[in-house]
Amino acid sequence: LIATNGKPEIKDADKLSSEFRDFLDCCLEVDVEKRATAHNLLKHPFITQRSKSVSCLVPLILVAREQVTSHAQ
């Protein structure tokens, strides 16, 4: 949808850290060819310097996946 509708506006972006804003910009790049891959995003300073461990994201991803699946039914 980003490629079709453009980059969504981030509410109160000025309240976010510069690292997080850059991370979001990488995630929300309109041009698919320029958009960061999951592999590259995991190497982003917001993840590597701000996060304790990427493994702590696994439970959150599983819960989000379950919610998406249950809402789709």
PyMOL Python script that loads the backbone (N, CA, C, O; Angstrom):
from pymol import cmd

cmd.read_pdbstr("""\
ATOM      1  N   LEU A   1       0.799  -1.202   0.000  1.00  0.00           N
ATOM      2  CA  LEU A   1       0.000   0.000   0.000  1.00  0.00           C
ATOM      3  C   LEU A   1       0.841   1.266   0.000  1.00  0.00           C
ATOM      4  O   LEU A   1       0.388   2.307  -0.474  1.00  0.00           O
ATOM      5  N   ILE A   2       2.041   1.193   0.517  1.00  0.00           N
ATOM      6  CA  ILE A   2       2.902   2.377   0.531  1.00  0.00           C
ATOM      7  C   ILE A   2       3.215   2.812  -0.895  1.00  0.00           C
ATOM      8  O   ILE A   2       3.201   4.003  -1.206  1.00  0.00           O
ATOM      9  N   ALA A   3       3.497   1.836  -1.762  1.00  0.00           N
ATOM     10  CA  ALA A   3       3.819   2.157  -3.149  1.00  0.00           C
ATOM     11  C   ALA A   3       2.630   2.803  -3.849  1.00  0.00           C
ATOM     12  O   ALA A   3       2.813   3.622  -4.750  1.00  0.00           O
ATOM     13  N   THR A   4       1.420   2.444  -3.447  1.00  0.00           N
ATOM     14  CA  THR A   4       0.211   2.985  -4.057  1.00  0.00           C
ATOM     15  C   THR A   4      -0.221   4.298  -3.410  1.00  0.00           C
ATOM     16  O   THR A   4      -0.517   5.274  -4.098  1.00  0.00           O
ATOM     17  N   ASN A   5      -0.253   4.307  -2.085  1.00  0.00           N
ATOM     18  CA  ASN A   5      -0.797   5.457  -1.351  1.00  0.00           C
ATOM     19  C   ASN A   5       0.246   6.446  -0.851  1.00  0.00           C
ATOM     20  O   ASN A   5      -0.104   7.515  -0.352  1.00  0.00           O
ATOM     21  N   GLY A   6       1.510   6.104  -0.977  1.00  0.00           N
ATOM     22  CA  GLY A   6       2.559   6.979  -0.478  1.00  0.00           C
ATOM     23  C   GLY A   6       2.863   6.730   0.984  1.00  0.00           C
ATOM     24  O   GLY A   6       2.201   5.933   1.648  1.00  0.00           O
ATOM     25  N   LYS A   7       3.861   7.414   1.464  1.00  0.00           N
ATOM     26  CA  LYS A   7       4.306   7.259   2.853  1.00  0.00           C
ATOM     27  C   LYS A   7       3.278   7.881   3.795  1.00  0.00           C
ATOM     28  O   LYS A   7       2.903   9.040   3.620  1.00  0.00           O
ATOM     29  N   PRO A   8       2.820   7.125   4.789  1.00  0.00           N
ATOM     30  CA  PRO A   8       1.865   7.703   5.735  1.00  0.00           C
ATOM     31  C   PRO A   8       2.530   8.764   6.608  1.00  0.00           C
ATOM     32  O   PRO A   8       3.732   8.711   6.869  1.00  0.00           O
ATOM     33  N   GLU A   9       1.738   9.710   7.045  1.00  0.00           N
ATOM     34  CA  GLU A   9       2.255  10.749   7.940  1.00  0.00           C
ATOM     35  C   GLU A   9       2.393  10.168   9.343  1.00  0.00           C
ATOM     36  O   GLU A   9       1.485   9.499   9.838  1.00  0.00           O
ATOM     37  N   ILE A  10       3.512  10.422   9.969  1.00  0.00           N
ATOM     38  CA  ILE A  10       3.754   9.958  11.329  1.00  0.00           C
ATOM     39  C   ILE A  10       3.333  11.072  12.284  1.00  0.00           C
ATOM     40  O   ILE A  10       3.906  12.161  12.279  1.00  0.00           O
ATOM     41  N   LYS A  11       2.339  10.783  13.088  1.00  0.00           N
ATOM     42  CA  LYS A  11       1.837  11.775  14.037  1.00  0.00           C
ATOM     43  C   LYS A  11       2.891  12.031  15.112  1.00  0.00           C
ATOM     44  O   LYS A  11       3.480  11.094  15.652  1.00  0.00           O
ATOM     45  N   ASP A  12       3.118  13.282  15.409  1.00  0.00           N
ATOM     46  CA  ASP A  12       4.077  13.696  16.444  1.00  0.00           C
ATOM     47  C   ASP A  12       5.483  13.157  16.187  1.00  0.00           C
ATOM     48  O   ASP A  12       6.173  12.745  17.119  1.00  0.00           O
ATOM     49  N   ALA A  13       5.899  13.160  14.939  1.00  0.00           N
ATOM     50  CA  ALA A  13       7.225  12.641  14.572  1.00  0.00           C
ATOM     51  C   ALA A  13       8.344  13.374  15.302  1.00  0.00           C
ATOM     52  O   ALA A  13       9.405  12.803  15.557  1.00  0.00           O
ATOM     53  N   ASP A  14       8.106  14.628  15.636  1.00  0.00           N
ATOM     54  CA  ASP A  14       9.137  15.399  16.339  1.00  0.00           C
ATOM     55  C   ASP A  14       9.404  14.870  17.748  1.00  0.00           C
ATOM     56  O   ASP A  14      10.418  15.212  18.357  1.00  0.00           O
ATOM     57  N   LYS A  15       8.510  14.048  18.259  1.00  0.00           N
ATOM     58  CA  LYS A  15       8.691  13.458  19.591  1.00  0.00           C
ATOM     59  C   LYS A  15       9.490  12.155  19.539  1.00  0.00           C
ATOM     60  O   LYS A  15       9.842  11.593  20.576  1.00  0.00           O
ATOM     61  N   LEU A  16       9.771  11.684  18.335  1.00  0.00           N
ATOM     62  CA  LEU A  16      10.506  10.429  18.164  1.00  0.00           C
ATOM     63  C   LEU A  16      11.999  10.706  18.064  1.00  0.00           C
ATOM     64  O   LEU A  16      12.411  11.784  17.637  1.00  0.00           O
ATOM     65  N   SER A  17      12.799   9.736  18.456  1.00  0.00           N
ATOM     66  CA  SER A  17      14.252   9.896  18.339  1.00  0.00           C
ATOM     67  C   SER A  17      14.643   9.938  16.866  1.00  0.00           C
ATOM     68  O   SER A  17      13.919   9.430  16.009  1.00  0.00           O
ATOM     69  N   SER A  18      15.776  10.536  16.580  1.00  0.00           N
ATOM     70  CA  SER A  18      16.245  10.607  15.193  1.00  0.00           C
ATOM     71  C   SER A  18      16.495   9.210  14.636  1.00  0.00           C
ATOM     72  O   SER A  18      16.247   8.958  13.457  1.00  0.00           O
ATOM     73  N   GLU A  19      16.990   8.293  15.483  1.00  0.00           N
ATOM     74  CA  GLU A  19      17.234   6.922  15.024  1.00  0.00           C
ATOM     75  C   GLU A  19      15.927   6.236  14.636  1.00  0.00           C
ATOM     76  O   GLU A  19      15.864   5.528  13.631  1.00  0.00           O
ATOM     77  N   PHE A  20      14.879   6.451  15.442  1.00  0.00           N
ATOM     78  CA  PHE A  20      13.595   5.814  15.147  1.00  0.00           C
ATOM     79  C   PHE A  20      12.967   6.415  13.898  1.00  0.00           C
ATOM     80  O   PHE A  20      12.398   5.691  13.082  1.00  0.00           O
ATOM     81  N   ARG A  21      13.065   7.739  13.740  1.00  0.00           N
ATOM     82  CA  ARG A  21      12.534   8.376  12.528  1.00  0.00           C
ATOM     83  C   ARG A  21      13.244   7.843  11.294  1.00  0.00           C
ATOM     84  O   ARG A  21      12.605   7.581  10.274  1.00  0.00           O
ATOM     85  N   ASP A  22      14.557   7.679  11.378  1.00  0.00           N
ATOM     86  CA  ASP A  22      15.302   7.135  10.247  1.00  0.00           C
ATOM     87  C   ASP A  22      14.886   5.690   9.971  1.00  0.00           C
ATOM     88  O   ASP A  22      14.736   5.295   8.815  1.00  0.00           O
ATOM     89  N   PHE A  23      14.699   4.899  11.037  1.00  0.00           N
ATOM     90  CA  PHE A  23      14.247   3.515  10.893  1.00  0.00           C
ATOM     91  C   PHE A  23      12.894   3.476  10.178  1.00  0.00           C
ATOM     92  O   PHE A  23      12.697   2.684   9.256  1.00  0.00           O
ATOM     93  N   LEU A  24      11.970   4.331  10.606  1.00  0.00           N
ATOM     94  CA  LEU A  24      10.657   4.382   9.961  1.00  0.00           C
ATOM     95  C   LEU A  24      10.773   4.800   8.505  1.00  0.00           C
ATOM     96  O   LEU A  24      10.083   4.252   7.647  1.00  0.00           O
ATOM     97  N   ASP A  25      11.641   5.768   8.217  1.00  0.00           N
ATOM     98  CA  ASP A  25      11.848   6.182   6.827  1.00  0.00           C
ATOM     99  C   ASP A  25      12.334   5.015   5.976  1.00  0.00           C
ATOM    100  O   ASP A  25      11.912   4.857   4.831  1.00  0.00           O
ATOM    101  N   CYS A  26      13.215   4.205   6.536  1.00  0.00           N
ATOM    102  CA  CYS A  26      13.713   3.026   5.813  1.00  0.00           C
ATOM    103  C   CYS A  26      12.591   2.020   5.568  1.00  0.00           C
ATOM    104  O   CYS A  26      12.516   1.409   4.502  1.00  0.00           O
ATOM    105  N   CYS A  27      11.724   1.856   6.561  1.00  0.00           N
ATOM    106  CA  CYS A  27      10.603   0.914   6.440  1.00  0.00           C
ATOM    107  C   CYS A  27       9.547   1.404   5.459  1.00  0.00           C
ATOM    108  O   CYS A  27       8.932   0.610   4.748  1.00  0.00           O
ATOM    109  N   LEU A  28       9.342   2.711   5.425  1.00  0.00           N
ATOM    110  CA  LEU A  28       8.227   3.290   4.680  1.00  0.00           C
ATOM    111  C   LEU A  28       8.639   3.914   3.351  1.00  0.00           C
ATOM    112  O   LEU A  28       7.877   4.689   2.772  1.00  0.00           O
ATOM    113  N   GLU A  29       9.815   3.594   2.869  1.00  0.00           N
ATOM    114  CA  GLU A  29      10.282   4.112   1.578  1.00  0.00           C
ATOM    115  C   GLU A  29       9.276   3.735   0.489  1.00  0.00           C
ATOM    116  O   GLU A  29       8.905   2.569   0.356  1.00  0.00           O
ATOM    117  N   VAL A  30       8.842   4.717  -0.277  1.00  0.00           N
ATOM    118  CA  VAL A  30       7.843   4.487  -1.317  1.00  0.00           C
ATOM    119  C   VAL A  30       8.403   3.622  -2.441  1.00  0.00           C
ATOM    120  O   VAL A  30       7.722   2.714  -2.917  1.00  0.00           O
ATOM    121  N   ASP A  31       9.611   3.886  -2.864  1.00  0.00           N
ATOM    122  CA  ASP A  31      10.233   3.126  -3.953  1.00  0.00           C
ATOM    123  C   ASP A  31      10.653   1.749  -3.434  1.00  0.00           C
ATOM    124  O   ASP A  31      11.553   1.635  -2.602  1.00  0.00           O
ATOM    125  N   VAL A  32       9.997   0.723  -3.931  1.00  0.00           N
ATOM    126  CA  VAL A  32      10.246  -0.646  -3.471  1.00  0.00           C
ATOM    127  C   VAL A  32      11.711  -1.032  -3.636  1.00  0.00           C
ATOM    128  O   VAL A  32      12.270  -1.732  -2.791  1.00  0.00           O
ATOM    129  N   GLU A  33      12.326  -0.585  -4.709  1.00  0.00           N
ATOM    130  CA  GLU A  33      13.731  -0.925  -4.966  1.00  0.00           C
ATOM    131  C   GLU A  33      14.663  -0.301  -3.925  1.00  0.00           C
ATOM    132  O   GLU A  33      15.727  -0.851  -3.638  1.00  0.00           O
ATOM    133  N   LYS A  34      14.275   0.829  -3.368  1.00  0.00           N
ATOM    134  CA  LYS A  34      15.103   1.518  -2.372  1.00  0.00           C
ATOM    135  C   LYS A  34      14.745   1.130  -0.938  1.00  0.00           C
ATOM    136  O   LYS A  34      15.512   1.393  -0.011  1.00  0.00           O
ATOM    137  N   ARG A  35      13.571   0.501  -0.754  1.00  0.00           N
ATOM    138  CA  ARG A  35      13.111   0.149   0.592  1.00  0.00           C
ATOM    139  C   ARG A  35      14.028  -0.898   1.208  1.00  0.00           C
ATOM    140  O   ARG A  35      14.453  -1.835   0.532  1.00  0.00           O
ATOM    141  N   ALA A  36      14.326  -0.739   2.477  1.00  0.00           N
ATOM    142  CA  ALA A  36      15.216  -1.661   3.188  1.00  0.00           C
ATOM    143  C   ALA A  36      14.579  -3.040   3.315  1.00  0.00           C
ATOM    144  O   ALA A  36      13.363  -3.174   3.458  1.00  0.00           O
ATOM    145  N   THR A  37      15.420  -4.043   3.260  1.00  0.00           N
ATOM    146  CA  THR A  37      14.968  -5.414   3.488  1.00  0.00           C
ATOM    147  C   THR A  37      14.910  -5.665   4.995  1.00  0.00           C
ATOM    148  O   THR A  37      15.464  -4.898   5.783  1.00  0.00           O
ATOM    149  N   ALA A  38      14.239  -6.736   5.380  1.00  0.00           N
ATOM    150  CA  ALA A  38      14.195  -7.104   6.800  1.00  0.00           C
ATOM    151  C   ALA A  38      15.607  -7.330   7.319  1.00  0.00           C
ATOM    152  O   ALA A  38      15.933  -6.956   8.446  1.00  0.00           O
ATOM    153  N   HIS A  39      16.430  -7.936   6.499  1.00  0.00           N
ATOM    154  CA  HIS A  39      17.821  -8.203   6.883  1.00  0.00           C
ATOM    155  C   HIS A  39      18.550  -6.886   7.189  1.00  0.00           C
ATOM    156  O   HIS A  39      19.247  -6.775   8.197  1.00  0.00           O
ATOM    157  N   ASN A  40      18.383  -5.901   6.315  1.00  0.00           N
ATOM    158  CA  ASN A  40      19.019  -4.598   6.528  1.00  0.00           C
ATOM    159  C   ASN A  40      18.426  -3.860   7.725  1.00  0.00           C
ATOM    160  O   ASN A  40      19.148  -3.194   8.467  1.00  0.00           O
ATOM    161  N   LEU A  41      17.125  -3.976   7.911  1.00  0.00           N
ATOM    162  CA  LEU A  41      16.487  -3.302   9.044  1.00  0.00           C
ATOM    163  C   LEU A  41      16.990  -3.853  10.370  1.00  0.00           C
ATOM    164  O   LEU A  41      17.118  -3.106  11.340  1.00  0.00           O
ATOM    165  N   LEU A  42      17.273  -5.135  10.422  1.00  0.00           N
ATOM    166  CA  LEU A  42      17.798  -5.724  11.656  1.00  0.00           C
ATOM    167  C   LEU A  42      19.201  -5.221  11.978  1.00  0.00           C
ATOM    168  O   LEU A  42      19.670  -5.359  13.108  1.00  0.00           O
ATOM    169  N   LYS A  43      19.871  -4.637  10.983  1.00  0.00           N
ATOM    170  CA  LYS A  43      21.207  -4.077  11.189  1.00  0.00           C
ATOM    171  C   LYS A  43      21.166  -2.563  11.436  1.00  0.00           C
ATOM    172  O   LYS A  43      22.204  -1.940  11.658  1.00  0.00           O
ATOM    173  N   HIS A  44      19.991  -1.989  11.396  1.00  0.00           N
ATOM    174  CA  HIS A  44      19.836  -0.542  11.574  1.00  0.00           C
ATOM    175  C   HIS A  44      20.232  -0.158  13.008  1.00  0.00           C
ATOM    176  O   HIS A  44      19.960  -0.912  13.942  1.00  0.00           O
ATOM    177  N   PRO A  45      20.867   1.002  13.191  1.00  0.00           N
ATOM    178  CA  PRO A  45      21.275   1.447  14.534  1.00  0.00           C
ATOM    179  C   PRO A  45      20.132   1.484  15.548  1.00  0.00           C
ATOM    180  O   PRO A  45      20.360   1.254  16.735  1.00  0.00           O
ATOM    181  N   PHE A  46      18.914   1.769  15.103  1.00  0.00           N
ATOM    182  CA  PHE A  46      17.794   1.774  16.047  1.00  0.00           C
ATOM    183  C   PHE A  46      17.621   0.398  16.683  1.00  0.00           C
ATOM    184  O   PHE A  46      17.288   0.298  17.864  1.00  0.00           O
ATOM    185  N   ILE A  47      17.843  -0.646  15.920  1.00  0.00           N
ATOM    186  CA  ILE A  47      17.716  -2.013  16.436  1.00  0.00           C
ATOM    187  C   ILE A  47      18.987  -2.432  17.164  1.00  0.00           C
ATOM    188  O   ILE A  47      18.921  -2.987  18.261  1.00  0.00           O
ATOM    189  N   THR A  48      20.123  -2.175  16.571  1.00  0.00           N
ATOM    190  CA  THR A  48      21.377  -2.682  17.144  1.00  0.00           C
ATOM    191  C   THR A  48      21.844  -1.901  18.368  1.00  0.00           C
ATOM    192  O   THR A  48      22.487  -2.467  19.252  1.00  0.00           O
ATOM    193  N   GLN A  49      21.531  -0.611  18.430  1.00  0.00           N
ATOM    194  CA  GLN A  49      22.020   0.203  19.540  1.00  0.00           C
ATOM    195  C   GLN A  49      20.964   0.490  20.601  1.00  0.00           C
ATOM    196  O   GLN A  49      21.306   0.751  21.755  1.00  0.00           O
ATOM    197  N   ARG A  50      19.716   0.445  20.237  1.00  0.00           N
ATOM    198  CA  ARG A  50      18.641   0.793  21.174  1.00  0.00           C
ATOM    199  C   ARG A  50      17.965  -0.428  21.783  1.00  0.00           C
ATOM    200  O   ARG A  50      17.344  -0.341  22.843  1.00  0.00           O
ATOM    201  N   SER A  51      18.087  -1.538  21.122  1.00  0.00           N
ATOM    202  CA  SER A  51      17.394  -2.749  21.551  1.00  0.00           C
ATOM    203  C   SER A  51      18.320  -3.631  22.370  1.00  0.00           C
ATOM    204  O   SER A  51      19.520  -3.698  22.104  1.00  0.00           O
ATOM    205  N   LYS A  52      17.768  -4.302  23.356  1.00  0.00           N
ATOM    206  CA  LYS A  52      18.563  -5.232  24.150  1.00  0.00           C
ATOM    207  C   LYS A  52      18.963  -6.427  23.305  1.00  0.00           C
ATOM    208  O   LYS A  52      20.129  -6.819  23.280  1.00  0.00           O
ATOM    209  N   SER A  53      18.006  -6.996  22.622  1.00  0.00           N
ATOM    210  CA  SER A  53      18.258  -8.154  21.781  1.00  0.00           C
ATOM    211  C   SER A  53      17.103  -8.293  20.800  1.00  0.00           C
ATOM    212  O   SER A  53      15.941  -8.104  21.157  1.00  0.00           O
ATOM    213  N   VAL A  54      17.434  -8.621  19.579  1.00  0.00           N
ATOM    214  CA  VAL A  54      16.398  -8.815  18.572  1.00  0.00           C
ATOM    215  C   VAL A  54      15.492  -9.978  18.970  1.00  0.00           C
ATOM    216  O   VAL A  54      14.316  -9.998  18.608  1.00  0.00           O
ATOM    217  N   SER A  55      16.025 -10.937  19.705  1.00  0.00           N
ATOM    218  CA  SER A  55      15.222 -12.097  20.101  1.00  0.00           C
ATOM    219  C   SER A  55      14.034 -11.698  20.977  1.00  0.00           C
ATOM    220  O   SER A  55      13.052 -12.438  21.053  1.00  0.00           O
ATOM    221  N   CYS A  56      14.108 -10.541  21.638  1.00  0.00           N
ATOM    222  CA  CYS A  56      12.978 -10.100  22.458  1.00  0.00           C
ATOM    223  C   CYS A  56      11.781  -9.719  21.591  1.00  0.00           C
ATOM    224  O   CYS A  56      10.667  -9.588  22.098  1.00  0.00           O
ATOM    225  N   LEU A  57      12.001  -9.539  20.284  1.00  0.00           N
ATOM    226  CA  LEU A  57      10.913  -9.195  19.377  1.00  0.00           C
ATOM    227  C   LEU A  57      10.070 -10.400  18.979  1.00  0.00           C
ATOM    228  O   LEU A  57       8.927 -10.244  18.550  1.00  0.00           O
ATOM    229  N   VAL A  58      10.626 -11.599  19.120  1.00  0.00           N
ATOM    230  CA  VAL A  58       9.935 -12.810  18.667  1.00  0.00           C
ATOM    231  C   VAL A  58       8.547 -12.947  19.292  1.00  0.00           C
ATOM    232  O   VAL A  58       7.583 -13.147  18.553  1.00  0.00           O
ATOM    233  N   PRO A  59       8.396 -12.849  20.618  1.00  0.00           N
ATOM    234  CA  PRO A  59       7.045 -12.972  21.186  1.00  0.00           C
ATOM    235  C   PRO A  59       6.078 -11.908  20.656  1.00  0.00           C
ATOM    236  O   PRO A  59       4.898 -12.188  20.447  1.00  0.00           O
ATOM    237  N   LEU A  60       6.575 -10.702  20.443  1.00  0.00           N
ATOM    238  CA  LEU A  60       5.723  -9.631  19.923  1.00  0.00           C
ATOM    239  C   LEU A  60       5.272  -9.928  18.500  1.00  0.00           C
ATOM    240  O   LEU A  60       4.118  -9.686  18.146  1.00  0.00           O
ATOM    241  N   ILE A  61       6.171 -10.446  17.694  1.00  0.00           N
ATOM    242  CA  ILE A  61       5.842 -10.803  16.314  1.00  0.00           C
ATOM    243  C   ILE A  61       4.806 -11.919  16.292  1.00  0.00           C
ATOM    244  O   ILE A  61       3.866 -11.880  15.498  1.00  0.00           O
ATOM    245  N   LEU A  62       4.969 -12.905  17.152  1.00  0.00           N
ATOM    246  CA  LEU A  62       4.025 -14.023  17.205  1.00  0.00           C
ATOM    247  C   LEU A  62       2.630 -13.553  17.621  1.00  0.00           C
ATOM    248  O   LEU A  62       1.633 -13.997  17.052  1.00  0.00           O
ATOM    249  N   VAL A  63       2.553 -12.665  18.603  1.00  0.00           N
ATOM    250  CA  VAL A  63       1.257 -12.130  19.028  1.00  0.00           C
ATOM    251  C   VAL A  63       0.623 -11.325  17.897  1.00  0.00           C
ATOM    252  O   VAL A  63      -0.570 -11.469  17.628  1.00  0.00           O
ATOM    253  N   ALA A  64       1.407 -10.485  17.236  1.00  0.00           N
ATOM    254  CA  ALA A  64       0.886  -9.680  16.130  1.00  0.00           C
ATOM    255  C   ALA A  64       0.392 -10.573  15.002  1.00  0.00           C
ATOM    256  O   ALA A  64      -0.665 -10.319  14.425  1.00  0.00           O
ATOM    257  N   ARG A  65       1.145 -11.606  14.690  1.00  0.00           N
ATOM    258  CA  ARG A  65       0.755 -12.539  13.630  1.00  0.00           C
ATOM    259  C   ARG A  65      -0.564 -13.227  13.992  1.00  0.00           C
ATOM    260  O   ARG A  65      -1.439 -13.384  13.141  1.00  0.00           O
ATOM    261  N   GLU A  66      -0.703 -13.634  15.249  1.00  0.00           N
ATOM    262  CA  GLU A  66      -1.931 -14.294  15.700  1.00  0.00           C
ATOM    263  C   GLU A  66      -3.127 -13.347  15.590  1.00  0.00           C
ATOM    264  O   GLU A  66      -4.212 -13.759  15.182  1.00  0.00           O
ATOM    265  N   GLN A  67      -2.926 -12.090  15.953  1.00  0.00           N
ATOM    266  CA  GLN A  67      -4.011 -11.114  15.876  1.00  0.00           C
ATOM    267  C   GLN A  67      -4.427 -10.859  14.435  1.00  0.00           C
ATOM    268  O   GLN A  67      -5.617 -10.749  14.143  1.00  0.00           O
ATOM    269  N   VAL A  68      -3.470 -10.767  13.547  1.00  0.00           N
ATOM    270  CA  VAL A  68      -3.784 -10.552  12.132  1.00  0.00           C
ATOM    271  C   VAL A  68      -4.561 -11.739  11.592  1.00  0.00           C
ATOM    272  O   VAL A  68      -5.539 -11.568  10.865  1.00  0.00           O
ATOM    273  N   THR A  69      -4.128 -12.936  11.944  1.00  0.00           N
ATOM    274  CA  THR A  69      -4.795 -14.150  11.478  1.00  0.00           C
ATOM    275  C   THR A  69      -6.221 -14.226  12.012  1.00  0.00           C
ATOM    276  O   THR A  69      -7.141 -14.561  11.266  1.00  0.00           O
ATOM    277  N   SER A  70      -6.415 -13.921  13.283  1.00  0.00           N
ATOM    278  CA  SER A  70      -7.755 -14.009  13.872  1.00  0.00           C
ATOM    279  C   SER A  70      -8.685 -12.923  13.325  1.00  0.00           C
ATOM    280  O   SER A  70      -9.889 -13.153  13.219  1.00  0.00           O
ATOM    281  N   HIS A  71      -8.162 -11.760  12.979  1.00  0.00           N
ATOM    282  CA  HIS A  71      -8.990 -10.689  12.412  1.00  0.00           C
ATOM    283  C   HIS A  71      -9.362 -10.976  10.967  1.00  0.00           C
ATOM    284  O   HIS A  71     -10.387 -10.498  10.481  1.00  0.00           O
ATOM    285  N   ALA A  72      -8.537 -11.752  10.277  1.00  0.00           N
ATOM    286  CA  ALA A  72      -8.786 -12.065   8.872  1.00  0.00           C
ATOM    287  C   ALA A  72      -9.921 -13.075   8.716  1.00  0.00           C
ATOM    288  O   ALA A  72     -10.517 -13.188   7.646  1.00  0.00           O
ATOM    289  N   GLN A  73     -10.210 -13.797   9.778  1.00  0.00           N
ATOM    290  CA  GLN A  73     -11.248 -14.842   9.692  1.00  0.00           C
ATOM    291  C   GLN A  73     -12.611 -14.315   9.945  1.00  0.00           C
ATOM    292  O   GLN A  73     -13.582 -15.071   9.908  1.00  0.00           O
TER     293      GLN A  73
END
""", "prot")
cmd.dss("prot")
cmd.show_as("cartoon", "prot")
cmd.util.cbc("prot")
cmd.orient("prot")
